[in-house]
Structure formats: structure tokens, C-alpha cells
Amino acid sequence: MPLGDIFPPEVQENMAKKLFVGGLSYETTEAALKEIFSKAGIVESATVITDKMSGRPKGFGFVEMSSEEEAQKAIEMFNGKEIDGKSVTVNEAKPMESRPRRNGFDRGGFGGNKRERW
């Protein structure tokens, strides 16, 4: 199914400029990511994803380039290359798929054993 059937053109254009960067070192900062990717063109934003509870980086992030051409150049320049001592994966970001909402208490109880005890 073509993207045009799912997403309007302005969303498609934005997705083509947004890059997923996986395998990041936990020490890589957003400022460092922006500086590194600026070698491929103008970086509109750089985000390192962090865990909501601990605030620690999860080892991946997103970089938004100013044009599709710059995004392609960044993929060519950095995919499989080393950043802060780790080999990273850089590719076009895909839209986040909807997932069922997880309730923190809906995990089978403490210990996962739900049988009656009496």
C-alpha cells in the first residue's frame, strides 16, 4: 500500500527527513548528535530517547534533517559507522505503530501466580 493512501503528503515529506539512529552509546548527548549529523547538512532537531522512569538514555534517537537529500546523505555517511565508540544504524524513521496501552499493574500480579490461595 503506497504511503499516499495512509499519510497526507506533508506527513510523508516530514518522515523522509526524520532519521532513526539506533545503537547509540549511553553517553551520546543530543548536542553531540546534532553536531555529528550537521556534517551531512542542516539538522532541524536531534533527540536522544530516555526511559521515562529512570531518565537514562535507551540507546537510540531521532535526527530530523532540513531536506530529504540531506537525510539520504546522512544515512550514507553514518549508517554502520562508529559514534562515541559504538557502531550505529541510521535509516529513515518509520511512523510509530499504535500499541495497546499497558497498565503497570496488569502484568500478572506480583510473581505472576494468579491462582486462588485459599
MIDOSE-1310 file (N, C-alpha, C; in nm, 2 decimals, decimal comma, always signed):
residues 118
mplg	+0,08/-0,12/+0,00/+0,00/+0,00/+0,00/+0,09/+0,12/+0,00; +0,07/+0,22/-0,09/+0,15/+0,34/-0,10/+0,13/+0,43/+0,02; +0,23/+0,50/+0,06/+0,22/+0,59/+0,18/+0,11/+0,69/+0,15; +0,09/+0,73/+0,03/-0,02/+0,83/+0,00/-0,16/+0,79/+0,04
difp	-0,18/+0,66/+0,05/-0,31/+0,61/+0,09/-0,32/+0,61/+0,24; -0,21/+0,63/+0,31/-0,22/+0,63/+0,46/-0,19/+0,77/+0,52; -0,09/+0,83/+0,46/-0,04/+0,96/+0,52/-0,05/+1,07/+0,42; -0,10/+1,19/+0,46/-0,10/+1,31/+0,37/+0,04/+1,34/+0,32
pevq	+0,06/+1,41/+0,21/+0,19/+1,45/+0,16/+0,28/+1,52/+0,26; +0,23/+1,61/+0,34/+0,31/+1,68/+0,43/+0,37/+1,59/+0,54; +0,30/+1,49/+0,58/+0,35/+1,39/+0,68/+0,45/+1,30/+0,61; +0,43/+1,26/+0,49/+0,53/+1,18/+0,41/+0,66/+1,26/+0,40
enma	+0,65/+1,38/+0,36/+0,77/+1,46/+0,35/+0,85/+1,47/+0,48; +0,78/+1,49/+0,59/+0,85/+1,50/+0,72/+0,91/+1,37/+0,76; +0,85/+1,26/+0,72/+0,90/+1,13/+0,76/+1,03/+1,10/+0,68; +1,03/+1,15/+0,56/+1,15/+1,13/+0,47/+1,27/+1,20/+0,53
kklf	+1,25/+1,31/+0,60/+1,36/+1,39/+0,66/+1,40/+1,34/+0,80; +1,32/+1,26/+0,86/+1,34/+1,22/+1,00/+1,41/+1,08/+1,00; +1,52/+1,08/+1,07/+1,61/+0,96/+1,07/+1,60/+0,89/+1,21; +1,60/+0,76/+1,21/+1,62/+0,68/+1,33/+1,77/+0,65/+1,34
vggl	+1,82/+0,67/+1,46/+1,96/+0,64/+1,49/+1,96/+0,54/+1,61; +2,00/+0,41/+1,58/+2,00/+0,31/+1,68/+2,14/+0,27/+1,71; +2,15/+0,21/+1,83/+2,28/+0,16/+1,88/+2,37/+0,27/+1,93; +2,31/+0,38/+1,98/+2,39/+0,49/+2,04/+2,45/+0,45/+2,17
syet	+2,56/+0,51/+2,20/+2,63/+0,49/+2,33/+2,54/+0,57/+2,43; +2,53/+0,52/+2,55/+2,45/+0,58/+2,65/+2,51/+0,72/+2,69; +2,63/+0,75/+2,65/+2,69/+0,88/+2,68/+2,67/+0,98/+2,57; +2,61/+0,94/+2,45/+2,59/+1,03/+2,34/+2,47/+1,13/+2,38
teaa	+2,50/+1,26/+2,37/+2,40/+1,36/+2,40/+2,33/+1,41/+2,28; +2,23/+1,49/+2,30/+2,16/+1,54/+2,18/+2,24/+1,65/+2,11; +2,32/+1,72/+2,19/+2,41/+1,82/+2,13/+2,52/+1,75/+2,04; +2,57/+1,64/+2,09/+2,67/+1,57/+2,01/+2,61/+1,51/+1,89
lkei	+2,49/+1,46/+1,90/+2,42/+1,40/+1,78/+2,40/+1,51/+1,67; +2,35/+1,63/+1,72/+2,33/+1,74/+1,63/+2,46/+1,78/+1,56; +2,57/+1,79/+1,63/+2,69/+1,83/+1,58/+2,75/+1,73/+1,48; +2,74/+1,60/+1,51/+2,78/+1,50/+1,42/+2,71/+1,50/+1,29
fska	+2,57/+1,50/+1,30/+2,49/+1,50/+1,18/+2,49/+1,63/+1,10; +2,54/+1,74/+1,16/+2,55/+1,86/+1,08/+2,65/+1,85/+0,97; +2,74/+1,75/+0,97/+2,83/+1,73/+0,87/+2,76/+1,69/+0,74; +2,64/+1,64/+0,75/+2,56/+1,59/+0,63/+2,47/+1,70/+0,58
give	+2,45/+1,81/+0,66/+2,35/+1,91/+0,63/+2,30/+1,98/+0,75; +2,19/+2,05/+0,73/+2,13/+2,13/+0,84/+2,04/+2,04/+0,92; +2,07/+2,03/+1,05/+1,99/+1,95/+1,14/+1,88/+2,03/+1,21; +1,76/+2,00/+1,19/+1,65/+2,07/+1,25/+1,63/+2,04/+1,39
satv	+1,65/+1,91/+1,42/+1,63/+1,86/+1,56/+1,71/+1,73/+1,58; +1,75/+1,71/+1,70/+1,82/+1,58/+1,74/+1,77/+1,55/+1,88; +1,72/+1,42/+1,89/+1,66/+1,38/+2,02/+1,72/+1,24/+2,06; +1,76/+1,23/+2,18/+1,80/+1,10/+2,23/+1,69/+1,06/+2,32
itdk	+1,64/+0,94/+2,30/+1,52/+0,89/+2,37/+1,57/+0,84/+2,51; +1,50/+0,88/+2,61/+1,53/+0,83/+2,75/+1,41/+0,76/+2,81; +1,45/+0,67/+2,91/+1,35/+0,60/+2,98/+1,27/+0,70/+3,07; +1,14/+0,68/+3,07/+1,05/+0,78/+3,15/+1,08/+0,76/+3,30
msgr	+1,10/+0,64/+3,35/+1,12/+0,62/+3,49/+1,26/+0,66/+3,54; +1,36/+0,62/+3,47/+1,50/+0,64/+3,52/+1,56/+0,76/+3,47; +1,51/+0,81/+3,35/+1,57/+0,92/+3,28/+1,70/+0,89/+3,21; +1,74/+0,76/+3,21/+1,86/+0,72/+3,14/+1,83/+0,70/+2,99
pkgf	+1,93/+0,72/+2,90/+1,91/+0,70/+2,76/+1,88/+0,56/+2,73; +1,80/+0,54/+2,62/+1,77/+0,40/+2,58/+1,86/+0,35/+2,47; +1,95/+0,43/+2,42/+2,04/+0,38/+2,32/+2,00/+0,41/+2,18; +1,89/+0,49/+2,16/+1,85/+0,53/+2,02/+1,80/+0,67/+2,03
gfve	+1,78/+0,73/+1,91/+1,73/+0,86/+1,90/+1,68/+0,89/+1,76; +1,65/+1,02/+1,74/+1,60/+1,06/+1,61/+1,67/+1,19/+1,57; +1,70/+1,21/+1,44/+1,75/+1,33/+1,39/+1,67/+1,37/+1,27; +1,63/+1,50/+1,27/+1,55/+1,55/+1,16/+1,64/+1,65/+1,08
msse	+1,65/+1,61/+0,95/+1,73/+1,69/+0,86/+1,64/+1,79/+0,79; +1,70/+1,90/+0,73/+1,62/+2,00/+0,67/+1,56/+1,96/+0,53; +1,62/+1,86/+0,47/+1,57/+1,82/+0,34/+1,59/+1,67/+0,33; +1,52/+1,61/+0,23/+1,53/+1,47/+0,21/+1,66/+1,43/+0,15
eeaq	+1,72/+1,52/+0,07/+1,86/+1,49/+0,02/+1,96/+1,49/+0,13; +1,95/+1,58/+0,23/+2,04/+1,58/+0,34/+2,02/+1,45/+0,43; +1,90/+1,41/+0,44/+1,87/+1,29/+0,51/+1,94/+1,17/+0,45; +1,92/+1,16/+0,32/+1,99/+1,05/+0,24/+2,14/+1,05/+0,26
kaie	+2,20/+1,17/+0,25/+2,34/+1,19/+0,27/+2,38/+1,14/+0,41; +2,30/+1,18/+0,51/+2,34/+1,14/+0,65/+2,33/+0,98/+0,66; +2,24/+0,92/+0,60/+2,23/+0,77/+0,60/+2,35/+0,72/+0,54; +2,39/+0,77/+0,42/+2,51/+0,72/+0,36/+2,64/+0,74/+0,44
mfng	+2,65/+0,86/+0,50/+2,77/+0,89/+0,58/+2,78/+0,82/+0,71; +2,67/+0,79/+0,78/+2,67/+0,74/+0,92/+2,62/+0,60/+0,94; +2,54/+0,54/+0,86/+2,49/+0,41/+0,88/+2,61/+0,31/+0,88; +2,62/+0,24/+0,99/+2,73/+0,14/+1,01/+2,86/+0,20/+1,06
keid	+2,86/+0,33/+1,08/+2,98/+0,40/+1,13/+2,98/+0,40/+1,28; +3,10/+0,44/+1,34/+3,11/+0,45/+1,48/+3,09/+0,59/+1,53; +3,00/+0,60/+1,63/+2,98/+0,72/+1,70/+3,00/+0,70/+1,85; +3,09/+0,77/+1,91/+3,12/+0,75/+2,06/+3,15/+0,60/+2,09
gksv	+3,22/+0,54/+2,00/+3,27/+0,40/+2,03/+3,17/+0,29/+1,99; +3,05/+0,33/+1,94/+2,95/+0,22/+1,91/+2,91/+0,24/+1,76; +2,90/+0,12/+1,70/+2,85/+0,12/+1,56/+2,70/+0,15/+1,56; +2,66/+0,25/+1,48/+2,52/+0,29/+1,48/+2,45/+0,25/+1,35
tvne	+2,32/+0,23/+1,36/+2,23/+0,21/+1,25/+2,15/+0,34/+1,22; +2,16/+0,39/+1,10/+2,09/+0,51/+1,06/+2,00/+0,48/+0,94; +1,87/+0,50/+0,96/+1,78/+0,48/+0,85/+1,66/+0,57/+0,86; +1,57/+0,57/+0,76/+1,46/+0,66/+0,76/+1,36/+0,61/+0,87
akpm	+1,32/+0,71/+0,95/+1,23/+0,68/+1,06/+1,09/+0,63/+1,01; +1,04/+0,54/+1,07/+0,90/+0,49/+1,03/+0,80/+0,54/+1,13; +0,68/+0,57/+1,09/+0,58/+0,62/+1,19/+0,56/+0,52/+1,30; +0,54/+0,56/+1,42/+0,52/+0,47/+1,53/+0,38/+0,40/+1,52
esrp	+0,39/+0,27/+1,53/+0,26/+0,20/+1,52/+0,19/+0,20/+1,65; +0,06/+0,21/+1,65/-0,02/+0,21/+1,77/-0,01/+0,08/+1,84; +0,01/+0,09/+1,97/+0,02/-0,03/+2,05/-0,08/-0,02/+2,16; -0,13/-0,14/+2,21/-0,23/-0,13/+2,32/-0,16/-0,07/+2,44
rrng	-0,24/+0,02/+2,51/-0,19/+0,08/+2,63/-0,16/-0,02/+2,73; -0,04/-0,01/+2,80/-0,01/-0,11/+2,90/-0,03/-0,04/+3,04; -0,10/-0,11/+3,12/-0,12/-0,07/+3,26/-0,01/-0,13/+3,34; +0,06/-0,05/+3,42/+0,17/-0,10/+3,50/+0,13/-0,22/+3,60
fdrg	+0,00/-0,22/+3,63/-0,04/-0,32/+3,72/-0,10/-0,45/+3,66; -0,10/-0,45/+3,52/-0,16/-0,56/+3,45/-0,05/-0,65/+3,40; +0,03/-0,70/+3,49/+0,14/-0,79/+3,45/+0,13/-0,92/+3,52; +0,01/-0,97/+3,56/+0,00/-1,10/+3,62/+0,02/-1,09/+3,77
gfgg	+0,02/-0,97/+3,83/+0,04/-0,96/+3,97/+0,18/-0,98/+4,02; +0,21/-0,98/+4,14/+0,34/-1,00/+4,19/+0,38/-1,14/+4,19; +0,48/-1,17/+4,11/+0,52/-1,31/+4,10/+0,45/-1,39/+3,99; +0,34/-1,33/+3,93/+0,27/-1,38/+3,81/+0,18/-1,50/+3,84
nkre	+0,17/-1,54/+3,97/+0,08/-1,66/+4,00/-0,05/-1,60/+4,04; -0,16/-1,63/+3,96/-0,29/-1,57/+3,99/-0,39/-1,67/+4,05; -0,34/-1,79/+4,09/-0,44/-1,89/+4,14/-0,48/-1,85/+4,28; -0,60/-1,90/+4,31/-0,65/-1,87/+4,45/-0,56/-1,94/+4,55
rw	-0,54/-1,88/+4,66/-0,46/-1,94/+4,77/-0,54/-2,01/+4,88; -0,67/-1,99/+4,88/-0,75/-2,04/+4,99/-0,84/-2,15/+4,94
